[in-house]
Amino acid sequence: MAAAGLGNPAGAIAMMDAGVPRIISGQVRNEIISGGVFVFGSGATGVVSSGANSMVNSDLLFTRDASGGQFNGIAIQTTAVSGAIAVATDGFFLLVANGTLIGGEKVKCDGNNAVLSVGSKTMATYTQHEDIGRAVTAGASGGYALIQITP
């Protein structure tokens, strides 16, 4: 099973790129982030303005162990403390399964860098934006599955 700060021990393994992954860059927020870890934006308000001319990489701060609706992508490589980060925001990746996955099911991140099935939920209990993509292959708990991330 994946754990805090750890994802696939081999890092971010992109498969069948199909023109992706889409990658954005930014800075790490006072920590080291391992490649393959789920990340989300974490910064102060008011760091961007209305113009592109003032936007810099350090305006985008990322932290690790995304969960639920807090998911922007997957760290591509291991970073330095407060270093630069490349984040895949779309693509096909080999990810750890937390529970049984069936191909085609929507998946969400579990806060420990693994994915689990969103499952069948009624609209009253389903949070619209908790899914991060779909399983392309089936996977057993603790094993790997090919996941298309589309946050």
Phi, psi and omega per residue, in radians:
M1 nan 2.569 3.083
A2 -1.266 2.897 -3.124
A3 -2.497 2.984 3.131
A4 -0.929 2.253 3.108
G5 1.398 -0.052 -3.132
L6 -2.236 2.470 3.027
G7 -2.186 -2.220 3.021
N8 -1.182 2.142 -3.103
P9 -1.073 -0.302 3.089
A10 -1.486 -0.004 -3.127
G11 1.630 -2.838 3.116
A12 -1.394 1.956 -3.111
I13 -1.832 1.713 -3.141
A14 -1.437 2.344 -3.124
M15 -2.142 2.595 2.999
M16 0.701 1.248 -2.932
D17 -1.050 -0.500 3.095
A18 0.809 0.641 -3.138
G19 1.540 -0.034 3.107
V20 -2.222 2.955 0.415
P21 -1.433 2.656 2.968
R22 -1.488 2.314 -3.041
I23 -2.192 2.347 3.006
I24 -2.061 2.780 -3.138
S25 -2.101 2.748 3.134
G26 -2.945 -2.708 3.138
Q27 -2.158 2.667 3.080
V28 -1.502 2.511 -3.126
R29 -1.592 1.549 2.996
N30 0.901 0.741 3.101
E31 -2.826 3.025 2.989
I32 -1.736 2.369 3.083
I33 -2.068 2.198 3.132
S34 -1.360 2.583 3.047
G35 -1.041 2.404 -3.135
G36 1.642 -0.094 -3.116
V37 -1.476 2.502 3.095
F38 -1.308 2.324 -3.093
V39 -2.217 2.823 3.051
F40 -2.521 2.743 3.137
G41 -1.200 2.351 -3.098
S42 -2.540 1.753 -3.120
G43 -2.774 -3.120 -3.140
A44 -1.396 2.823 3.046
T45 -1.377 2.787 3.036
G46 1.314 0.346 -3.133
V47 -1.544 -0.227 3.071
V48 -2.042 2.621 3.137
S49 -1.963 -2.916 -3.112
S50 -1.419 -0.141 -3.091
G51 -2.007 2.505 3.122
A52 -1.218 -0.372 -3.077
N53 -1.165 -0.309 -3.128
S54 -1.809 -0.022 -3.098
M55 -1.410 2.268 3.087
V56 -2.310 2.815 -3.111
N57 -0.957 -0.646 -3.089
S58 -1.213 -0.164 3.036
D59 -1.228 -0.430 -3.126
L60 -1.764 1.833 3.128
L61 -1.806 2.363 -3.131
F62 -2.144 2.599 3.025
T63 -2.307 2.932 -2.955
R64 -1.713 3.034 3.051
D65 1.107 0.899 3.088
A66 -1.056 2.613 3.070
S67 -2.620 2.748 3.108
G68 0.958 -2.245 -3.135
G69 -1.398 -0.123 -3.138
Q70 -1.599 1.392 -3.139
F71 -2.551 2.136 3.037
N72 -1.941 -0.420 3.141
G73 2.892 -2.814 -3.070
I74 -2.124 2.289 3.084
A75 -1.132 2.261 -3.095
I76 -1.346 -0.745 -3.105
Q77 -2.343 2.782 3.053
T78 -1.166 2.416 -3.056
T79 -1.851 2.951 2.938
A80 -1.512 2.887 3.055
V81 -1.039 2.206 -3.133
S82 0.973 0.442 -3.109
G83 -1.556 -3.064 3.096
A84 -1.254 2.617 3.124
I85 -2.401 2.485 2.986
A86 -1.912 2.241 -3.056
V87 -2.111 2.113 3.052
A88 -1.386 2.188 -3.118
T89 -1.871 -0.013 -3.127
D90 -2.848 2.505 3.083
G91 2.575 -3.039 -3.120
F92 -1.967 2.159 -3.046
F93 -2.361 2.583 3.002
L94 -1.454 2.011 -3.061
L95 -2.205 2.712 3.113
V96 -1.284 2.383 3.097
A97 -1.636 2.386 3.016
N98 -1.962 1.586 -3.026
G99 1.763 3.082 -3.108
T100 -1.339 2.321 3.069
L101 -2.032 2.513 3.078
I102 -2.080 2.377 3.128
G103 -0.911 2.360 3.134
G104 1.648 -0.310 -3.139
E105 -1.246 2.581 2.975
K106 -1.257 2.512 3.126
V107 -2.206 2.759 3.059
K108 -2.303 2.855 3.104
C109 -1.552 2.583 -3.005
D110 -1.765 0.039 -3.111
G111 1.577 -0.140 3.106
N112 -2.179 0.506 3.026
N113 1.125 0.578 2.992
A114 -2.278 2.910 3.117
V115 -2.006 2.590 3.050
L116 -2.344 2.759 -3.117
S117 -1.135 2.421 3.010
V118 -1.173 -0.498 3.100
G119 1.332 -3.129 3.104
S120 -1.606 2.047 -3.113
K121 -2.254 2.642 3.027
T122 -1.335 2.788 3.132
M123 -1.047 -0.489 -3.135
A124 -1.195 -0.511 -3.099
T125 -1.832 -0.134 -3.091
Y126 -1.589 2.153 3.047
T127 -1.505 2.046 -2.998
Q128 -0.821 -0.732 -2.972
H129 -1.872 0.423 3.110
E130 -1.481 -0.311 3.132
D131 -1.400 2.557 -3.127
I132 -1.993 -0.019 3.136
G133 2.791 -2.724 -3.111
R134 -2.359 2.556 3.021
A135 -1.253 2.335 3.055
V136 -1.690 -0.607 3.041
T137 -2.094 2.832 3.060
A138 -1.315 2.771 3.109
G139 -2.675 2.552 3.083
A140 -1.704 2.703 -3.127
S141 -0.971 2.236 -3.120
G142 1.536 -0.210 3.098
G143 -1.661 -2.879 -3.087
Y144 -2.065 2.664 3.045
A145 -2.481 2.668 3.045
L146 -1.454 2.122 -3.071
I147 -2.119 2.339 2.996
Q148 -1.639 1.973 3.099
I149 -1.541 2.345 3.114
T150 -2.591 1.234 -3.060
P151 -1.120 nan nan
